[in-house]
Amino acid sequence: MTFRRARTEEQREARRRAILSTAEAMLAEMPVAALSLNELSRRVGLAKSNVLRYFETREAVLLELLDAAWREWLDGLAAELRGGAPGAAVDERVERVATAIARTLADRPTLCELASASSGVLERNISVPVAATFKRAALANTDALGGLVREVVPELAEPAAQRFAGAAVLVAGSLWAATQPSAAMLAAYEADCALAAMRLDFSTGVRELLATLLTGFLARPGT
């Protein structure tokens, strides 16, 4: 694909979207660490210097993708959570929230991959304006998640709901990294059944940890 110079705002926006969609397609093929700005530029049909006119670094591209993926996930989660029975016992509703979050996250490996790389990688090579924009978006997404949880579990105080939502993001990113073993680890698990017991399942881990966290927040009035 070869682009001519973008002269209008519509053309510049189309260029940005092309860069983002190309990066998203690459993440379906490779981990975050393997996605380079050089390869992104080649696939989108632009010189690297032209890509940098739209995004200051590779990390800036990926942070924008992360925000878009979180918002898309929240839309899907909202539809799923709002379909349950509101009169169920609180422990059943807690389990429903934890299960829905775990299942919908597991269905979005790109989101989980980006979330797992967020703090340690993606936030390390960006300017202050990009950092501030991303964190404002992350705060809005966390607030939205807390609101969705309180729709199902209104017994949860609003401050606790926000802390639970923030913890859910951390749990998802951390567990995703821990549940993607290397080829060497997979071979070790297969060779020794005792070691295989240490292999974690992402959906199960997220569901159990979030149910425990949510139950704990409910047991602490005023938090």
DOMI-224408 format. One line per 10 residues: for each residue x, z, y of N, C-alpha, C. Coordinates in pm, 1 decimal. Layout:
N
X,Z,Y,X,Z,Y,X,Z,Y  ...
This chain:
223
84.8,0.0,-118.9,0.0,0.0,0.0,88.4,0.0,124.0  65.3,-92.0,221.0,143.6,-100.0,343.0,50.1,-90.0,462.5  82.2,-1.3,555.8,-0.7,20.3,672.0,62.0,-45.4,795.2  -23.1,-96.5,883.0,21.7,-134.4,1015.8,17.1,-10.9,1104.3  77.7,-23.7,1221.0,82.6,89.0,1312.4,-58.7,133.7,1350.2  -82.7,263.0,1343.0,-213.3,316.7,1380.7,-221.9,325.6,1532.2  -321.0,258.3,1589.5,-331.4,251.6,1735.0,-449.4,331.3,1790.0  -550.9,353.4,1711.2,-668.6,426.4,1757.2,-676.5,561.7,1688.0  -760.3,649.6,1742.5,-777.4,780.9,1680.6,-834.4,766.7,1540.6  -925.5,672.2,1520.7,-983.1,648.7,1387.9,-876.5,603.5,1289.0
-786.6,518.3,1333.8,-678.2,472.3,1246.2,-581.8,585.6,1213.3  -554.1,669.9,1312.4,-464.2,783.1,1286.7,-527.3,881.1,1188.4  -658.0,903.9,1202.5,-726.1,993.4,1109.5,-728.5,934.0,969.5  -748.3,802.0,960.8,-744.3,736.4,830.0,-606.2,750.6,768.0  -502.3,744.1,850.2,-365.2,762.3,799.4,-346.2,902.3,745.3  -394.5,1001.7,818.3,-384.5,1140.1,771.3,-456.3,1157.8,637.9  -576.9,1103.8,629.0,-654.0,1117.0,504.9,-582.6,1048.3,388.8  -520.2,935.1,416.7,-447.8,864.2,310.8,-330.0,947.5,260.2  -260.0,1011.9,351.4,-146.8,1096.8,311.5,-196.5,1213.3,225.7  -305.0,1277.1,270.0,-358.1,1390.4,196.4,-410.8,1349.8,59.0
-483.4,1239.7,51.1,-538.9,1197.3,-77.9,-429.3,1154.0,-173.5  -323.2,1094.3,-120.1,-210.4,1056.4,-205.8,-140.3,1180.1,-259.9  -119.7,1279.2,-174.4,-57.4,1404.0,-220.0,-144.0,1473.0,-324.7  -274.6,1471.2,-304.0,-364.9,1531.9,-401.3,-356.3,1461.6,-536.0  -349.7,1329.4,-533.8,-336.2,1253.8,-658.9,-204.6,1285.2,-727.8  -99.1,1304.0,-651.5,30.6,1337.4,-710.5,27.6,1473.5,-778.8  -46.9,1567.5,-720.7,-54.1,1700.8,-780.8,-128.3,1701.2,-913.9  -204.8,1597.1,-939.6,-268.8,1584.2,-1070.3,-168.1,1540.9,-1176.1  -51.9,1493.0,-1131.3,50.6,1443.1,-1222.5,171.0,1535.6,-1234.9  193.0,1619.4,-1134.3,317.5,1697.0,-1128.3,293.9,1831.2,-1061.5
381.1,1929.8,-1086.7,368.9,2058.9,-1018.5,409.3,2047.9,-872.5  374.1,2147.7,-795.0,407.0,2150.6,-652.9,556.4,2129.6,-630.3  638.7,2194.3,-711.1,783.1,2187.0,-690.9,837.8,2045.4,-704.2  769.2,1960.2,-779.9,818.7,1824.1,-803.3,771.7,1725.1,-698.5  678.5,1764.4,-615.0,625.5,1671.5,-514.3,719.7,1667.8,-394.7  782.3,1553.0,-374.3,877.2,1538.4,-264.8,818.5,1452.6,-153.5  868.0,1473.1,-33.3,822.9,1394.1,80.0,864.6,1247.8,64.6  979.8,1225.5,4.3,1024.0,1087.4,-17.9,927.9,1011.7,-109.2  888.2,1075.4,-219.1,797.0,1008.9,-312.0,658.3,994.2,-251.4  614.0,1094.8,-177.5,485.6,1085.0,-109.2,485.8,967.2,-12.5
592.8,953.8,64.3,603.8,843.1,159.6,599.0,709.2,87.6  671.5,699.3,-23.7,674.3,573.9,-98.2,535.1,537.3,-148.4  464.5,635.4,-202.8,333.4,605.9,-260.9,228.6,572.5,-155.2  240.8,634.4,-38.8,141.5,608.3,64.4,173.7,481.2,142.2  295.7,428.0,123.1,334.1,303.2,187.0,383.3,318.8,329.0  444.7,433.2,358.3,496.3,461.9,491.5,641.4,506.9,483.6  713.7,484.0,592.1,846.2,543.8,602.3,830.1,695.1,614.6  929.1,767.6,565.9,923.2,913.3,573.9,904.4,959.5,718.6  971.2,892.8,811.6,959.3,930.5,952.5,816.5,913.7,1002.6  743.1,816.8,947.5,604.2,797.5,987.8,513.6,906.5,931.9
540.0,948.1,808.0,463.8,1059.0,752.1,483.4,1184.5,837.0  606.2,1203.2,884.9,636.7,1321.7,964.2,571.3,1319.1,1101.8  516.9,1206.0,1142.3,440.0,1202.7,1266.4,305.5,1273.1,1250.8  259.7,1281.6,1126.7,128.4,1340.1,1098.7,138.8,1481.1,1043.0  243.4,1507.8,967.9,265.9,1639.8,908.0,413.2,1672.8,923.5  441.5,1789.0,978.7,580.2,1820.1,1011.9,669.4,1838.9,889.9  612.1,1880.7,777.3,688.4,1901.6,654.3,598.7,1875.0,533.8  661.4,1867.3,418.2,586.7,1859.0,291.9,492.6,1977.8,278.2  540.5,2095.6,316.0,461.0,2217.2,302.3,336.3,2212.5,390.2  345.3,2151.1,506.3,228.8,2139.8,593.6,120.0,2054.4,528.5
161.5,1949.8,459.1,65.5,1866.6,384.9,-5.4,1951.1,279.8  72.7,2026.4,204.3,17.3,2101.7,92.3,-69.0,2218.9,138.6  -34.6,2279.5,250.7,-119.8,2387.3,303.2,-255.4,2333.3,346.5  -257.6,2214.6,403.7,-386.4,2155.9,441.7,-468.7,2122.7,317.1  -401.7,2074.7,213.1,-471.4,2050.1,87.0,-525.6,2179.8,27.5  -448.4,2287.0,37.7,-492.6,2416.5,-14.8,-618.9,2463.6,56.5  -620.6,2452.8,188.4,-739.1,2494.3,262.1,-861.2,2411.6,221.5  -844.0,2281.5,210.3,-956.7,2195.4,171.4,-1005.1,2229.3,31.1  -910.5,2258.6,-59.1,-947.8,2292.4,-196.5,-1022.4,2425.1,-203.0  -980.0,2523.6,-121.4,-1049.7,2652.1,-118.7,-1193.0,2635.4,-69.5
-1211.0,2554.6,36.1,-1345.1,2536.4,90.6,-1436.3,2464.4,-8.9  -1379.8,2367.1,-78.3,-1458.2,2297.3,-180.2,-1495.6,2392.9,-293.2  -1401.6,2477.8,-332.1,-1428.6,2575.4,-437.7,-1537.8,2672.9,-395.3  -1531.6,2719.2,-270.5,-1632.5,2813.3,-222.3,-1772.0,2752.1,-225.8  -1781.8,2624.1,-193.5,-1912.2,2557.8,-199.9,-1966.8,2559.1,-342.8  -1880.2,2527.7,-439.5,-1923.5,2528.3,-579.0,-1956.6,2667.5,-628.9  -1877.5,2765.4,-587.4,-1902.1,2903.4,-628.5,-2034.4,2954.0,-571.2  -2062.1,2919.4,-447.3,-2188.0,2962.5,-385.3,-2306.6,2910.8,-464.2  -2303.1,2785.3,-504.4,-2413.9,2727.8,-580.9,-2431.9,2799.3,-714.0  -2321.6,2837.2,-777.2,-2330.3,2903.5,-906.8,-2378.9,3047.9,-893.8
-2328.0,3120.5,-795.8,-2366.2,3260.7,-780.5,-2510.9,3276.9,-738.6  -2560.6,3182.8,-662.1,-2697.2,3196.5,-611.7,-2802.9,3162.3,-716.6  -2760.7,3126.9,-835.1,-2857.1,3092.6,-938.3,-2891.8,3206.3,-1031.9  -2836.4,3325.8,-1009.4,-2858.5,3436.8,-1101.5,-2980.8,3520.2,-1067.3  -3008.8,3615.9,-1154.1,-3123.6,3705.5,-1135.2,-3084.4,3820.7,-1043.5  -3148.9,3834.2,-925.1,-3110.8,3940.0,-831.3,-3146.4,4079.9,-878.9  -3239.7,4091.4,-974.5,-3282.9,4223.1,-1017.9,-3201.4,4281.9,-1131.2  -3095.3,4217.6,-1169.9,-3013.6,4267.0,-1280.2,-2940.7,4394.9,-1240.9  -2899.7,4471.3,-1340.4,-2823.8,4593.9,-1316.1,-2691.4,4559.9,-1248.3  -2638.1,4655.6,-1173.7,-2519.2,4627.5,-1094.8,-2400.3,4586.2,-1182.0
-2384.5,4648.4,-1300.3,-2270.9,4611.2,-1384.3,-2284.2,4468.2,-1435.9  -2408.2,4423.7,-1456.4,-2429.0,4285.2,-1498.1,-2395.2,4188.9,-1384.6  -2429.3,4226.8,-1261.9,-2399.6,4141.4,-1148.1,-2250.3,4138.2,-1119.3  -2182.6,4249.8,-1139.1,-2037.0,4253.0,-1125.8,-1973.4,4156.2,-1224.5  -2019.1,4160.7,-1348.0,-1964.4,4071.7,-1450.2,-1994.4,3926.1,-1416.7  -2111.4,3901.0,-1360.1,-2145.9,3763.2,-1324.7,-2055.0,3709.3,-1216.0  -2025.7,3792.5,-1116.2,-1934.5,3752.2,-1009.4,-1796.1,3722.2,-1065.5  -1743.1,3815.0,-1145.9,-1609.0,3797.0,-1200.5,-1601.1,3674.8,-1290.7  -1702.1,3654.5,-1373.1,-1703.8,3539.7,-1463.9,-1713.0,3408.9,-1387.4  -1798.4,3404.2,-1285.8,-1814.8,3281.6,-1207.8,-1686.1,3246.3,-1134.0
-1621.8,3345.3,-1074.1,-1495.9,3318.8,-1004.1,-1390.9,3267.0,-1101.4  -1376.7,3333.8,-1214.4,-1275.3,3293.3,-1312.7,-1300.9,3153.1,-1365.3  -1425.6,3124.3,-1399.6,-1457.3,2993.1,-1458.1,-1437.1,2879.9,-1357.0  -1484.4,2900.6,-1234.9,-1474.1,2793.8,-1136.6,-1329.5,2772.1,-1091.5  -1250.0,2877.4,-1089.0,-1108.2,2860.4,-1057.7,-1036.0,2785.3,-1169.8  -1067.3,2818.9,-1293.2,-1002.5,2751.7,-1406.1,-1033.0,2602.3,-1407.2  -1146.8,2564.9,-1350.3,-1183.8,2423.7,-1342.9,-1110.2,2349.6,-1232.1  -1031.7,2421.8,-1151.5,-961.3,2361.8,-1037.9,-811.9,2392.1,-1045.2  -740.7,2326.8,-1136.9,-598.2,2356.0,-1152.7,-514.6,2325.7,-1029.1  -552.0,2223.0,-952.0,-475.6,2193.3,-831.0,-485.7,2306.7,-731.1
-605.0,2359.9,-712.5,-623.0,2475.0,-624.9,-538.1,2592.1,-671.8  -542.0,2621.7,-799.8,-465.9,2735.5,-853.4,-315.9,2713.3,-839.3  -271.0,2590.6,-862.0,-129.1,2558.1,-847.4,-84.1,2578.9,-702.9  -163.3,2532.2,-608.2,-128.2,2549.5,-467.4,-133.9,2696.7,-426.8  -235.9,2767.9,-474.0,-247.3,2909.8,-439.9,-128.7,2989.4,-493.9  -83.3,2954.1,-613.1,29.0,3027.1,-672.9,158.8,3003.9,-595.2  169.0,2888.6,-526.4,290.3,2856.2,-451.4,279.7,2892.6,-303.9  164.9,2942.6,-262.3,138.7,2960.2,-119.4,241.1,3049.9,-49.7  243.9,3177.0,-83.5,329.3,3271.4,-10.6,478.3,3246.3,-31.9  517.5,3218.5,-155.4,659.2,3206.8,-186.7,722.5,3075.0,-150.9
642.1,2967.6,-138.4,698.5,2834.6,-115.3,637.8,2767.4,8.0  506.9,2752.5,9.4,444.2,2668.4,110.5,449.4,2727.0,250.8  459.8,2858.6,262.0,462.1,2920.9,394.2,603.4,2937.7,448.8  703.2,2877.6,383.3,842.8,2902.7,418.9,907.0,2792.1,503.1  845.7,2678.3,519.4,909.5,2567.0,589.9,809.7,2504.1,686.8  751.6,2588.2,771.7,649.7,2543.1,864.6,670.9,2607.9,1001.2  612.2,2546.8,1102.1,622.3,2601.2,1237.1,519.1,2712.1,1257.5  534.5,2783.9,1368.0,438.9,2889.7,1400.6,297.2,2834.7,1417.4  276.4,2722.3,1487.7,138.6,2670.9,1499.5,75.4,2636.3,1365.3  151.9,2574.8,1274.9,96.9,2542.1,1143.0,66.4,2670.1,1065.8
156.3,2767.9,1075.1,133.2,2895.9,1007.0,6.1,2963.1,1058.3  -11.5,2964.6,1190.2,-128.5,3029.7,1247.9,-257.1,2957.3,1209.3  -254.3,2824.7,1210.3,-372.3,2747.7,1172.6,-411.0,2775.2,1028.4  -310.9,2777.5,940.4,-339.2,2802.8,799.8,-394.8,2942.5,778.9  -335.4,3042.5,843.8,-380.7,3179.5,823.1,-520.6,3202.6,879.8  -553.4,3136.0,989.3,-690.3,3147.1,1040.9,-789.9,3088.2,941.9  -752.8,2975.0,884.0,-839.7,2913.2,783.4,-851.7,3002.4,660.5  -739.3,3062.1,619.3,-741.3,3151.5,503.0,-828.8,3273.1,529.0  -823.1,3326.2,650.7,-907.5,3440.8,685.6,-1054.9,3403.0,679.4  -1088.2,3284.7,729.9,-1227.8,3239.3,725.0,-1273.7,3220.5,580.6
-1186.8,3166.8,497.1,-1223.0,3147.4,356.4,-1240.9,3280.4,284.6  -1155.3,3376.6,317.0,-1167.7,3508.7,256.4,-1297.5,3576.9,300.5  -1330.4,3563.5,428.1,-1456.5,3619.3,477.4,-1575.6,3555.8,405.9  -1568.0,3424.8,385.4,-1677.2,3354.9,317.2,-1692.2,3402.6,173.9  -1579.6,3422.7,105.8,-1584.7,3472.5,-31.7,-1644.6,3612.5,-35.9  -1602.1,3698.4,56.2,-1659.3,3832.8,61.5,-1809.5,3829.4,84.0  -1854.9,3738.7,169.0,-1998.2,3725.9,192.9,-2074.3,3681.6,69.8  -2015.9,3588.2,-5.8,-2080.6,3543.0,-128.9,-2092.2,3657.3,-229.8  -1987.7,3736.8,-240.2,-1990.2,3849.3,-334.0,-2098.1,3949.0,-294.5  -2111.2,3977.3,-166.0,-2211.5,4074.2,-120.8,-2353.8,4022.5,-139.3
-2371.4,3890.6,-144.1,-2504.9,3838.3,-172.4,-2549.9,3877.4,-313.0  -2455.0,3885.7,-404.8,-2486.7,3921.3,-543.3,-2479.1,4071.9,-563.7  -2384.6,4135.9,-496.5,-2363.9,4280.6,-510.8,-2375.1,4344.4,-372.2  -2496.9,4356.4,-318.1,-2513.1,4411.0,-183.1,-2474.9,4558.3,-172.5  -2461.5,4624.9,-285.8,-2417.3,4765.1,-283.2,-2273.2,4777.8,-231.2  -2200.2,4669.0,-231.6,-2060.7,4669.6,-188.4,-2054.2,4668.7,-36.0  -1982.7,4765.7,21.7,-1967.0,4770.4,166.7,-1889.3,4647.7,214.1  -1917.4,4603.7,336.4,-1852.7,4482.0,387.6,-1700.0,4491.5,389.3  -1640.6,4603.2,436.8,-1493.0,4610.5,433.3,-1437.8,4598.3,291.6  -1505.9,4660.1,195.7,-1461.4,4651.9,57.2,-1474.4,4509.2,4.0
-1579.5,4440.6,46.1,-1598.2,4302.7,2.4,-1484.5,4214.4,52.4  -1439.7,4237.2,174.5,-1329.5,4157.6,227.9,-1198.6,4188.3,154.2  -1177.8,4315.6,121.4,-1056.4,4350.2,47.4,-1061.2,4294.1,-94.6  -1179.3,4298.4,-154.4,-1193.1,4240.3,-287.3,-1165.0,4090.3,-283.1  -1217.0,4021.6,-181.5,-1195.3,3877.3,-170.2,-1046.8,3846.2,-154.4  -977.6,3923.8,-71.6,-834.1,3902.8,-56.8,-759.0,3927.2,-186.0  -799.8,4029.8,-259.3,-736.4,4059.0,-387.8,-763.2,3948.2,-488.6  -882.5,3889.2,-483.4,-916.2,3781.4,-576.1,-824.5,3662.2,-557.9  -792.5,3631.2,-432.1,-700.2,3520.9,-403.4,-562.2,3550.3,-462.2  -514.9,3673.2,-442.9,-383.5,3711.4,-496.0,-381.7,3709.4,-648.4
-487.5,3759.6,-709.0,-497.2,3760.8,-855.3,-492.9,3619.6,-910.8  -568.7,3530.2,-849.5,-573.4,3391.9,-897.8,-436.0,3326.0,-890.6  -368.7,3339.6,-775.9,-237.0,3278.0,-761.5,-133.7,3336.2,-855.8  -133.4,3468.8,-868.5,-34.3,3534.2,-954.3,-56.6,3502.5,-1101.6  -182.5,3509.4,-1144.0,-210.8,3484.1,-1285.3,-191.6,3337.8,-1322.3  -217.7,3247.6,-1229.7,-194.0,3106.4,-1260.9,-46.1,3084.8,-1294.2  41.5,3139.3,-1210.5,185.1,3123.9,-1236.6,224.7,3187.5,-1369.2  163.4,3301.6,-1401.6,198.8,3373.4,-1523.7,141.5,3310.0,-1649.7  41.9,3222.9,-1634.0,-24.0,3164.0,-1751.4,11.3,3016.9,-1771.1  120.1,2972.9,-1707.3,168.1,2835.6,-1726.2,309.5,2841.1,-1785.2
321.0,2876.5,-1912.5,454.0,2898.3,-1971.2,535.9,2770.1,-1980.5  665.9,2786.7,-1974.6,757.5,2673.9,-1989.3,759.8,2627.4,-2134.6  823.0,2513.1,-2157.0,834.7,2461.8,-2293.0,910.7,2559.5,-2382.4  1012.0,2623.5,-2325.9,1089.7,2720.6,-2404.2,1004.2,2840.6,-2444.1  921.6,2888.9,-2349.8,836.1,3002.7,-2381.6,730.4,2964.7,-2485.1  674.5,2846.1,-2473.3,576.1,2801.2,-2572.9,637.5,2796.2,-2712.1  760.8,2747.2,-2719.2,830.1,2740.4,-2848.2,855.6,2880.2,-2903.3  890.3,2972.7,-2814.2,914.4,3110.1,-2858.2,785.6,3174.0,-2909.5  675.9,3148.5,-2842.4,547.3,3202.0,-2887.3,510.1,3147.7,-3025.3  533.0,3019.0,-3043.7,498.9,2956.6,-3172.1,587.2,3008.0,-3284.9
711.6,3042.5,-3252.3,805.4,3086.3,-3355.5,788.0,3232.9,-3393.0  727.4,3311.7,-3305.6,717.4,3455.8,-3329.6,578.2,3503.0,-3289.1  495.3,3536.6,-3385.1,357.6,3576.3,-3355.7,351.0,3704.5,-3273.7  454.3,3788.8,-3284.2,456.1,3910.5,-3203.8,469.1,3876.6,-3055.6  548.8,3775.2,-3026.0,563.2,3731.3,-2887.3,437.3,3660.4,-2839.1  371.0,3590.1,-2928.7,250.6,3515.5,-2890.4,144.0,3606.3,-2832.3  143.5,3732.9,-2870.7,45.4,3827.1,-2817.7,64.7,3851.0,-2668.1  182.6,3815.0,-2614.6,210.2,3834.4,-2472.8,162.3,3716.9,-2386.8  118.3,3609.9,-2452.1,70.7,3493.9,-2375.5,-65.7,3524.6,-2314.7  -77.3,3505.6,-2184.2,-199.4,3539.0,-2112.3,-290.8,3418.1,-2099.7
-419.4,3443.9,-2099.3,-517.8,3339.6,-2074.0,-569.1,3356.1,-1931.2  -565.8,3249.6,-1853.4,-600.4,3257.9,-1711.6,-742.3,3306.7,-1689.1  -840.1,3241.7,-1749.2,-980.7,3277.2,-1725.3,-1009.5,3421.0,-1765.1  -960.6,3460.2,-1883.4,-984.3,3596.9,-1930.3,-919.4,3698.9,-1838.1  -795.3,3671.9,-1799.0,-724.7,3764.7,-1711.8,-791.8,3780.5,-1576.8  -830.0,3668.8,-1515.6,-896.3,3675.9,-1385.4,-1028.8,3750.4,-1396.5  -1107.5,3718.4,-1498.7,-1237.3,3782.8,-1514.0,-1222.0,3933.9,-1531.2  -1132.2,3975.1,-1617.9,-1116.6,4118.2,-1644.7,-1062.9,4193.1,-1523.4  -964.8,4137.2,-1456.9,-907.6,4205.3,-1340.9,-1007.3,4213.7,-1225.3  -1080.9,4105.2,-1201.6,-1175.8,4108.4,-1090.0,-1293.8,4200.1,-1118.4
-1340.5,4204.3,-1242.9,-1448.3,4296.6,-1277.1,-1402.4,4440.8,-1256.8  -1278.6,4469.9,-1295.3,-1224.1,4604.4,-1277.6,-1210.3,4639.7,-1130.2  -1159.3,4545.4,-1050.6,-1144.3,4568.7,-907.3,-1278.7,4591.0,-839.3  -1374.9,4507.3,-873.0,-1505.3,4518.2,-809.3,-1573.9,4649.5,-846.7  -1562.3,4688.8,-971.7,-1617.0,4816.4,-1015.1,-1550.7,4932.2,-941.4  -1420.4,4921.3,-923.7,-1347.1,5026.2,-852.4,-1388.9,5037.6,-706.5  -1406.3,4924.9,-639.5,-1450.1,4928.3,-499.5,-1589.5,4989.5,-487.8  -1675.8,4959.2,-581.5,-1811.2,5015.4,-579.6,-1810.4,5166.9,-598.4  -1711.1,5215.1,-671.6,-1702.6,5359.5,-699.6,-1641.0,5438.0,-585.2  -1596.7,5367.7,-481.0,-1533.6,5435.6,-366.7,-1619.7,5415.6,-243.0
-1716.3,5501.4,-221.7,-1808.4,5487.3,-107.3,-1733.4,5485.0,26.3  -1779.1,5395.4,113.8,-1721.4,5390.7,248.0,-1595.4,5310.9,258.6  -1545.3,5252.6,149.0,-1419.5,5177.6,157.0,-1445.9,5036.0,202.9
